[in-house]
């Protein structure tokens, strides 16, 4: 990558408000992660690991787990 390109991006990013700078950083990290994951071997499904155990996770099981996880979440802080 050209140093001039990096300097130009940094200069423009520096003129943005903090929240927009964070958004740019998040996007750059997303692109970097996406680029790294394209170079890796795809992961195998975890279902094969427990296939012989006779376990079945239903939509109801997932809904119940979500309710349990979110039951103590401080909802009033979101608004």
Biopython code that builds the backbone (N, CA, C, O; Angstrom):
import numpy as np
from Bio.PDB.StructureBuilder import StructureBuilder

atoms = [
    (1, "UNK", "N", (0.845, -1.173, 0.000)),
    (1, "UNK", "CA", (0.000, 0.000, 0.000)),
    (1, "UNK", "C", (0.890, 1.235, 0.000)),
    (1, "UNK", "O", (1.907, 1.293, 0.691)),
    (2, "UNK", "N", (0.492, 2.191, -0.770)),
    (2, "UNK", "CA", (1.272, 3.416, -0.890)),
    (2, "UNK", "C", (1.158, 4.257, 0.375)),
    (2, "UNK", "O", (0.077, 4.402, 0.947)),
    (3, "UNK", "N", (2.291, 4.809, 0.800)),
    (3, "UNK", "CA", (2.301, 5.679, 1.976)),
    (3, "UNK", "C", (1.411, 6.890, 1.747)),
    (3, "UNK", "O", (0.737, 7.353, 2.668)),
    (4, "UNK", "N", (1.406, 7.408, 0.510)),
    (4, "UNK", "CA", (0.564, 8.562, 0.207)),
    (4, "UNK", "C", (-0.909, 8.242, 0.416)),
    (4, "UNK", "O", (-1.668, 9.076, 0.910)),
    (5, "UNK", "N", (-1.303, 7.054, 0.046)),
    (5, "UNK", "CA", (-2.696, 6.642, 0.215)),
    (5, "UNK", "C", (-3.055, 6.558, 1.694)),
    (5, "UNK", "O", (-4.129, 7.004, 2.098)),
    (6, "UNK", "N", (-2.175, 5.996, 2.492)),
    (6, "UNK", "CA", (-2.397, 5.894, 3.937)),
    (6, "UNK", "C", (-2.464, 7.282, 4.555)),
    (6, "UNK", "O", (-3.339, 7.562, 5.375)),
    (7, "UNK", "N", (-1.533, 8.157, 4.161)),
    (7, "UNK", "CA", (-1.530, 9.522, 4.697)),
    (7, "UNK", "C", (-2.800, 10.270, 4.313)),
    (7, "UNK", "O", (-3.367, 10.988, 5.136)),
    (8, "UNK", "N", (-3.249, 10.111, 3.078)),
    (8, "UNK", "CA", (-4.476, 10.771, 2.635)),
    (8, "UNK", "C", (-5.683, 10.257, 3.416)),
    (8, "UNK", "O", (-6.538, 11.041, 3.829)),
    (9, "UNK", "N", (-5.753, 8.943, 3.618)),
    (9, "UNK", "CA", (-6.864, 8.367, 4.380)),
    (9, "UNK", "C", (-6.838, 8.861, 5.821)),
    (9, "UNK", "O", (-7.878, 9.210, 6.380)),
    (10, "UNK", "N", (-5.643, 8.891, 6.426)),
    (10, "UNK", "CA", (-5.523, 9.360, 7.809)),
    (10, "UNK", "C", (-5.912, 10.828, 7.928)),
    (10, "UNK", "O", (-6.568, 11.222, 8.893)),
    (11, "UNK", "N", (-5.515, 11.631, 6.959)),
    (11, "UNK", "CA", (-5.843, 13.050, 6.978)),
    (11, "UNK", "C", (-7.352, 13.255, 6.913)),
    (11, "UNK", "O", (-7.912, 14.041, 7.677)),
    (12, "UNK", "N", (-7.998, 12.551, 6.007)),
    (12, "UNK", "CA", (-9.456, 12.681, 5.870)),
    (12, "UNK", "C", (-10.164, 12.130, 7.091)),
    (12, "UNK", "O", (-11.157, 12.698, 7.546)),
    (13, "UNK", "N", (-9.663, 11.034, 7.623)),
    (13, "UNK", "CA", (-10.279, 10.435, 8.807)),
    (13, "UNK", "C", (-10.158, 11.380, 10.000)),
    (13, "UNK", "O", (-11.071, 11.470, 10.821)),
    (14, "UNK", "N", (-9.032, 12.081, 10.093)),
    (14, "UNK", "CA", (-8.818, 13.011, 11.195)),
    (14, "UNK", "C", (-9.790, 14.170, 11.203)),
    (14, "UNK", "O", (-10.010, 14.780, 12.250)),
    (15, "UNK", "N", (-10.372, 14.486, 10.073)),
    (15, "UNK", "CA", (-11.322, 15.593, 10.014)),
    (15, "UNK", "C", (-12.754, 15.167, 10.356)),
    (15, "UNK", "O", (-13.655, 16.001, 10.442)),
    (16, "UNK", "N", (-12.949, 13.876, 10.549)),
    (16, "UNK", "CA", (-14.281, 13.361, 10.880)),
    (16, "UNK", "C", (-14.533, 13.438, 12.381)),
    (16, "UNK", "O", (-13.589, 13.436, 13.172)),
    (17, "UNK", "N", (-15.811, 13.508, 12.778)),
    (17, "UNK", "CA", (-16.131, 13.414, 14.213)),
    (17, "UNK", "C", (-15.730, 12.041, 14.743)),
    (17, "UNK", "O", (-15.593, 11.086, 13.978)),
    (18, "UNK", "N", (-15.544, 11.953, 16.061)),
    (18, "UNK", "CA", (-15.061, 10.724, 16.691)),
    (18, "UNK", "C", (-15.915, 9.513, 16.331)),
    (18, "UNK", "O", (-15.373, 8.450, 16.024)),
    (19, "UNK", "N", (-17.244, 9.653, 16.362)),
    (19, "UNK", "CA", (-18.101, 8.498, 16.088)),
    (19, "UNK", "C", (-17.930, 8.000, 14.658)),
    (19, "UNK", "O", (-18.025, 6.800, 14.399)),
    (20, "UNK", "N", (-17.679, 8.920, 13.733)),
    (20, "UNK", "CA", (-17.449, 8.513, 12.342)),
    (20, "UNK", "C", (-16.068, 7.885, 12.184)),
    (20, "UNK", "O", (-15.895, 6.971, 11.377)),
    (21, "UNK", "N", (-15.084, 8.363, 12.943)),
    (21, "UNK", "CA", (-13.764, 7.740, 12.927)),
    (21, "UNK", "C", (-13.864, 6.299, 13.409)),
    (21, "UNK", "O", (-13.237, 5.405, 12.841)),
    (22, "UNK", "N", (-14.657, 6.072, 14.459)),
    (22, "UNK", "CA", (-14.847, 4.720, 14.984)),
    (22, "UNK", "C", (-15.535, 3.839, 13.946)),
    (22, "UNK", "O", (-15.214, 2.658, 13.813)),
    (23, "UNK", "N", (-16.483, 4.419, 13.213)),
    (23, "UNK", "CA", (-17.185, 3.674, 12.173)),
    (23, "UNK", "C", (-16.219, 3.262, 11.060)),
    (23, "UNK", "O", (-16.290, 2.141, 10.558)),
    (24, "UNK", "N", (-15.318, 4.169, 10.677)),
    (24, "UNK", "CA", (-14.316, 3.855, 9.653)),
    (24, "UNK", "C", (-13.399, 2.742, 10.157)),
    (24, "UNK", "O", (-13.110, 1.795, 9.427)),
    (25, "UNK", "N", (-12.946, 2.858, 11.398)),
    (25, "UNK", "CA", (-12.075, 1.825, 11.975)),
    (25, "UNK", "C", (-12.778, 0.475, 12.004)),
    (25, "UNK", "O", (-12.178, -0.541, 11.656)),
    (26, "UNK", "N", (-14.036, 0.453, 12.412)),
    (26, "UNK", "CA", (-14.800, -0.798, 12.435)),
    (26, "UNK", "C", (-14.874, -1.407, 11.035)),
    (26, "UNK", "O", (-14.734, -2.618, 10.863)),
    (27, "UNK", "N", (-15.096, -0.546, 10.036)),
    (27, "UNK", "CA", (-15.201, -1.029, 8.665)),
    (27, "UNK", "C", (-13.866, -1.597, 8.181)),
    (27, "UNK", "O", (-13.835, -2.647, 7.539)),
    (28, "UNK", "N", (-12.776, -0.914, 8.485)),
    (28, "UNK", "CA", (-11.451, -1.396, 8.086)),
    (28, "UNK", "C", (-11.158, -2.743, 8.751)),
    (28, "UNK", "O", (-10.629, -3.654, 8.113)),
    (29, "UNK", "N", (-11.507, -2.866, 10.043)),
    (29, "UNK", "CA", (-11.304, -4.135, 10.735)),
    (29, "UNK", "C", (-12.150, -5.238, 10.121)),
    (29, "UNK", "O", (-11.695, -6.375, 9.999)),
    (30, "UNK", "N", (-13.389, -4.907, 9.730)),
    (30, "UNK", "CA", (-14.262, -5.878, 9.071)),
    (30, "UNK", "C", (-13.643, -6.370, 7.767)),
    (30, "UNK", "O", (-13.623, -7.570, 7.493)),
    (31, "UNK", "N", (-13.137, -5.429, 6.963)),
    (31, "UNK", "CA", (-12.529, -5.797, 5.686)),
    (31, "UNK", "C", (-11.288, -6.661, 5.923)),
    (31, "UNK", "O", (-11.075, -7.646, 5.216)),
    (32, "UNK", "N", (-10.476, -6.300, 6.906)),
    (32, "UNK", "CA", (-9.268, -7.080, 7.204)),
    (32, "UNK", "C", (-9.641, -8.495, 7.641)),
    (32, "UNK", "O", (-9.024, -9.467, 7.206)),
    (33, "UNK", "N", (-10.649, -8.604, 8.497)),
    (33, "UNK", "CA", (-11.082, -9.916, 8.975)),
    (33, "UNK", "C", (-11.644, -10.742, 7.820)),
    (33, "UNK", "O", (-11.375, -11.938, 7.717)),
    (34, "UNK", "N", (-12.413, -10.107, 6.965)),
    (34, "UNK", "CA", (-12.995, -10.798, 5.814)),
    (34, "UNK", "C", (-11.884, -11.298, 4.887)),
    (34, "UNK", "O", (-11.952, -12.410, 4.363)),
    (35, "UNK", "N", (-10.874, -10.471, 4.694)),
    (35, "UNK", "CA", (-9.743, -10.847, 3.845)),
    (35, "UNK", "C", (-8.993, -12.035, 4.437)),
    (35, "UNK", "O", (-8.605, -12.953, 3.714)),
    (36, "UNK", "N", (-8.788, -12.017, 5.768)),
    (36, "UNK", "CA", (-8.104, -13.126, 6.429)),
    (36, "UNK", "C", (-8.904, -14.417, 6.326)),
    (36, "UNK", "O", (-8.344, -15.489, 6.096)),
    (37, "UNK", "N", (-10.222, -14.306, 6.499)),
    (37, "UNK", "CA", (-11.051, -15.514, 6.495)),
    (37, "UNK", "C", (-11.121, -16.145, 5.114)),
    (37, "UNK", "O", (-11.353, -17.349, 4.998)),
    (38, "UNK", "N", (-10.927, -15.360, 4.072)),
    (38, "UNK", "CA", (-10.939, -15.925, 2.717)),
    (38, "UNK", "C", (-9.707, -16.769, 2.465)),
    (38, "UNK", "O", (-9.711, -17.635, 1.590)),
    (39, "UNK", "N", (-8.648, -16.521, 3.228)),
    (39, "UNK", "CA", (-7.413, -17.272, 3.050)),
    (39, "UNK", "C", (-7.353, -18.526, 3.922)),
    (39, "UNK", "O", (-6.425, -19.325, 3.789)),
    (40, "UNK", "N", (-8.315, -18.704, 4.797)),
    (40, "UNK", "CA", (-8.315, -19.852, 5.695)),
    (40, "UNK", "C", (-9.125, -20.998, 5.109)),
    (40, "UNK", "O", (-9.941, -20.817, 4.205)),
    (41, "UNK", "N", (-8.876, -22.162, 5.644)),
    (41, "UNK", "CA", (-9.652, -23.335, 5.257)),
    (41, "UNK", "C", (-11.034, -23.215, 5.880)),
    (41, "UNK", "O", (-11.142, -22.895, 7.064)),
    (42, "UNK", "N", (-12.089, -23.462, 5.120)),
    (42, "UNK", "CA", (-13.441, -23.353, 5.681)),
    (42, "UNK", "C", (-13.631, -24.310, 6.855)),
    (42, "UNK", "O", (-13.109, -25.425, 6.861)),
    (43, "UNK", "N", (-14.373, -23.859, 7.824)),
    (43, "UNK", "CA", (-14.653, -24.693, 9.005)),
    (43, "UNK", "C", (-15.704, -25.735, 8.688)),
    (43, "UNK", "O", (-16.615, -25.515, 7.890)),
    (44, "UNK", "N", (-15.548, -26.874, 9.337)),
    (44, "UNK", "CA", (-16.554, -27.914, 9.198)),
    (44, "UNK", "C", (-17.690, -27.627, 10.168)),
    (44, "UNK", "O", (-17.499, -26.973, 11.193)),
    (45, "UNK", "N", (-18.838, -28.109, 9.840)),
    (45, "UNK", "CA", (-20.001, -27.933, 10.697)),
    (45, "UNK", "C", (-19.793, -28.660, 12.025)),
    (45, "UNK", "O", (-19.255, -29.766, 12.062)),
    (46, "UNK", "N", (-20.223, -28.028, 13.104)),
    (46, "UNK", "CA", (-20.133, -28.655, 14.422)),
    (46, "UNK", "C", (-21.181, -29.745, 14.608)),
    (46, "UNK", "O", (-21.067, -30.567, 15.517)),
    (47, "UNK", "N", (-22.185, -29.757, 13.768)),
    (47, "UNK", "CA", (-23.219, -30.788, 13.899)),
    (47, "UNK", "C", (-22.635, -32.190, 13.795)),
    (47, "UNK", "O", (-23.112, -33.119, 14.447)),
    (48, "UNK", "N", (-21.616, -32.337, 12.985)),
    (48, "UNK", "CA", (-20.991, -33.647, 12.837)),
    (48, "UNK", "C", (-20.329, -34.127, 14.119)),
    (48, "UNK", "O", (-20.198, -35.332, 14.335)),
    (49, "UNK", "N", (-19.913, -33.200, 14.968)),
    (49, "UNK", "CA", (-19.259, -33.578, 16.211)),
    (49, "UNK", "C", (-20.214, -34.233, 17.197)),
    (49, "UNK", "O", (-19.807, -35.104, 17.966)),
    (50, "UNK", "N", (-21.472, -33.830, 17.185)),
    (50, "UNK", "CA", (-22.415, -34.407, 18.145)),
    (50, "UNK", "C", (-23.476, -35.282, 17.470)),
    (50, "UNK", "O", (-24.456, -35.670, 18.106)),
    (51, "UNK", "N", (-23.283, -35.593, 16.183)),
    (51, "UNK", "CA", (-24.270, -36.387, 15.448)),
    (51, "UNK", "C", (-24.510, -37.745, 16.095)),
    (51, "UNK", "O", (-25.648, -38.213, 16.125)),
    (52, "UNK", "N", (-23.480, -38.381, 16.608)),
    (52, "UNK", "CA", (-23.632, -39.719, 17.180)),
    (52, "UNK", "C", (-24.132, -39.689, 18.628)),
    (52, "UNK", "O", (-24.338, -40.745, 19.226)),
    (53, "UNK", "N", (-24.329, -38.496, 19.198)),
    (53, "UNK", "CA", (-24.810, -38.404, 20.578)),
    (53, "UNK", "C", (-26.337, -38.394, 20.677)),
    (53, "UNK", "O", (-26.895, -38.473, 21.771)),
    (54, "UNK", "N", (-26.993, -38.300, 19.545)),
    (54, "UNK", "CA", (-28.456, -38.309, 19.548)),
    (54, "UNK", "C", (-29.062, -37.006, 20.054)),
    (54, "UNK", "O", (-30.220, -36.985, 20.472)),
    (55, "UNK", "N", (-28.304, -35.933, 20.022)),
    (55, "UNK", "CA", (-28.813, -34.631, 20.471)),
    (55, "UNK", "C", (-29.519, -33.934, 19.330)),
    (55, "UNK", "O", (-29.093, -34.005, 18.177)),
    (56, "UNK", "N", (-30.601, -33.260, 19.664)),
    (56, "UNK", "CA", (-31.285, -32.452, 18.665)),
    (56, "UNK", "C", (-31.676, -31.139, 19.317)),
    (56, "UNK", "O", (-32.357, -31.127, 20.342)),
    (57, "UNK", "N", (-31.253, -30.053, 18.734)),
    (57, "UNK", "CA", (-31.578, -28.728, 19.246)),
    (57, "UNK", "C", (-32.736, -28.195, 18.419)),
    (57, "UNK", "O", (-32.635, -28.048, 17.201)),
    (58, "UNK", "N", (-33.826, -27.911, 19.095)),
    (58, "UNK", "CA", (-35.011, -27.423, 18.407)),
    (58, "UNK", "C", (-35.062, -25.901, 18.471)),
    (58, "UNK", "O", (-34.314, -25.265, 19.213)),
    (59, "UNK", "N", (-35.965, -25.336, 17.672)),
    (59, "UNK", "CA", (-36.162, -23.881, 17.694)),
    (59, "UNK", "C", (-36.633, -23.444, 19.078)),
    (59, "UNK", "O", (-36.288, -22.356, 19.538)),
    (60, "UNK", "N", (-37.419, -24.287, 19.741)),
    (60, "UNK", "CA", (-37.888, -23.968, 21.092)),
    (60, "UNK", "C", (-36.723, -23.923, 22.081)),
    (60, "UNK", "O", (-36.678, -23.065, 22.963)),
    (61, "UNK", "N", (-35.778, -24.860, 21.923)),
    (61, "UNK", "CA", (-34.584, -24.857, 22.778)),
    (61, "UNK", "C", (-33.797, -23.561, 22.607)),
    (61, "UNK", "O", (-33.333, -22.972, 23.584)),
    (62, "UNK", "N", (-33.654, -23.132, 21.383)),
    (62, "UNK", "CA", (-32.928, -21.897, 21.104)),
    (62, "UNK", "C", (-33.662, -20.702, 21.684)),
    (62, "UNK", "O", (-33.045, -19.828, 22.293)),
    (63, "UNK", "N", (-34.986, -20.654, 21.499)),
    (63, "UNK", "CA", (-35.789, -19.562, 22.059)),
    (63, "UNK", "C", (-35.666, -19.504, 23.580)),
    (63, "UNK", "O", (-35.539, -18.424, 24.158)),
    (64, "UNK", "N", (-35.704, -20.663, 24.220)),
    (64, "UNK", "CA", (-35.583, -20.706, 25.679)),
    (64, "UNK", "C", (-34.209, -20.206, 26.130)),
    (64, "UNK", "O", (-34.104, -19.452, 27.098)),
    (65, "UNK", "N", (-33.162, -20.628, 25.429)),
    (65, "UNK", "CA", (-31.813, -20.182, 25.773)),
    (65, "UNK", "C", (-31.693, -18.675, 25.614)),
    (65, "UNK", "O", (-31.068, -18.009, 26.440)),
    (66, "UNK", "N", (-32.285, -18.136, 24.560)),
    (66, "UNK", "CA", (-32.257, -16.672, 24.359)),
    (66, "UNK", "C", (-32.984, -15.952, 25.478)),
    (66, "UNK", "O", (-32.504, -14.942, 25.991)),
    (67, "UNK", "N", (-34.153, -16.478, 25.858)),
    (67, "UNK", "CA", (-34.907, -15.848, 26.955)),
    (67, "UNK", "C", (-34.085, -15.855, 28.239)),
    (67, "UNK", "O", (-34.052, -14.858, 28.959)),
    (68, "UNK", "N", (-33.427, -16.963, 28.527)),
    (68, "UNK", "CA", (-32.598, -17.055, 29.729)),
    (68, "UNK", "C", (-31.426, -16.075, 29.681)),
    (68, "UNK", "O", (-31.125, -15.411, 30.672)),
    (69, "UNK", "N", (-30.774, -15.990, 28.532)),
    (69, "UNK", "CA", (-29.617, -15.105, 28.409)),
    (69, "UNK", "C", (-30.010, -13.638, 28.537)),
    (69, "UNK", "O", (-29.293, -12.853, 29.158)),
    (70, "UNK", "N", (-31.132, -13.271, 27.959)),
    (70, "UNK", "CA", (-31.537, -11.860, 27.939)),
    (70, "UNK", "C", (-32.372, -11.458, 29.149)),
    (70, "UNK", "O", (-32.683, -10.278, 29.309)),
    (71, "UNK", "N", (-32.740, -12.399, 29.994)),
    (71, "UNK", "CA", (-33.631, -12.067, 31.113)),
    (71, "UNK", "C", (-32.994, -11.095, 32.094)),
    (71, "UNK", "O", (-33.707, -10.292, 32.694)),
    (72, "UNK", "N", (-31.686, -11.137, 32.279)),
    (72, "UNK", "CA", (-31.006, -10.242, 33.213)),
    (72, "UNK", "C", (-30.347, -9.053, 32.532)),
    (72, "UNK", "O", (-29.646, -8.279, 33.184)),
    (73, "UNK", "N", (-30.561, -8.899, 31.238)),
    (73, "UNK", "CA", (-29.959, -7.793, 30.509)),
    (73, "UNK", "C", (-30.636, -6.486, 30.928)),
    (73, "UNK", "O", (-31.864, -6.422, 30.988)),
    (74, "UNK", "N", (-29.855, -5.450, 31.218)),
    (74, "UNK", "CA", (-30.441, -4.175, 31.676)),
    (74, "UNK", "C", (-31.106, -3.422, 30.521)),
    (74, "UNK", "O", (-30.481, -2.566, 29.896)),
    (75, "UNK", "N", (-32.354, -3.736, 30.244)),
    (75, "UNK", "CA", (-33.082, -3.156, 29.123)),
    (75, "UNK", "C", (-33.244, -1.643, 29.228)),
    (75, "UNK", "O", (-33.291, -0.953, 28.210)),
    (76, "UNK", "N", (-33.329, -1.124, 30.453)),
    (76, "UNK", "CA", (-33.547, 0.312, 30.612)),
    (76, "UNK", "C", (-32.343, 1.125, 30.132)),
    (76, "UNK", "O", (-32.480, 2.314, 29.842)),
    (77, "UNK", "N", (-31.166, 0.498, 30.046)),
    (77, "UNK", "CA", (-29.970, 1.218, 29.590)),
    (77, "UNK", "C", (-29.969, 1.435, 28.074)),
    (77, "UNK", "O", (-29.205, 2.262, 27.577)),
    (78, "UNK", "N", (-30.793, 0.722, 27.348)),
    (78, "UNK", "CA", (-30.810, 0.807, 25.891)),
    (78, "UNK", "C", (-31.463, 2.107, 25.440)),
    (78, "UNK", "O", (-31.013, 2.724, 24.475)),
    (79, "UNK", "N", (-32.490, 2.516, 26.110)),
    (79, "UNK", "CA", (-33.215, 3.708, 25.687)),
    (79, "UNK", "C", (-32.478, 4.899, 26.095)),
    (79, "UNK", "O", (-32.920, 6.018, 25.834)),
]
sb = StructureBuilder()
sb.init_structure("model")
sb.init_model(0)
sb.init_chain("A")
sb.init_seg("    ")
for serial, (resi, resn, name, xyz) in enumerate(atoms, 1):
    if name == "N":
        sb.init_residue(resn, " ", resi, " ")
    sb.init_atom(name, np.array(xyz, "f"), 0.0, 1.0, " ", f" {name:<3s}", serial, name[0])
structure = sb.get_structure()
